[in-house]
Amino acid sequence: MEVSLVDPDYLHLIWDEASAVLGKSIGTAHGRYSMDHIEYEILSGEQHLWLVFDDDKKVTSALTTRFVSYQASYYWPVNSWAERISCAGADQCWKRWKDGQWTTIVMAWK
């Protein structure tokens, strides 16, 4: 298994395969996102596309995130976190996010 962040400049090379996997999660967006919208936000840098590849270099899971910064109050410093937007795949993508595995990978990459 290999996890990789996709550079938006190379999205066109992998989008067909990635969107086929990611598209499985679009129903959970309840109309907030379409695949075209997600693609646009990846290309514009607002969302980040993460892919999991198996040993044969086939995409098995896909995750999109965006980094969110906020100041909790006047007295607390600015914090940031990775917000999961879409998540789908063969290896229980959501469970991995909930268990913190994806969060650790994404925040380490930042």
Order of alpha helices (4+ residues) and beta strands (2+ residues): beta-alpha-alpha-beta-beta-beta-alpha-alpha
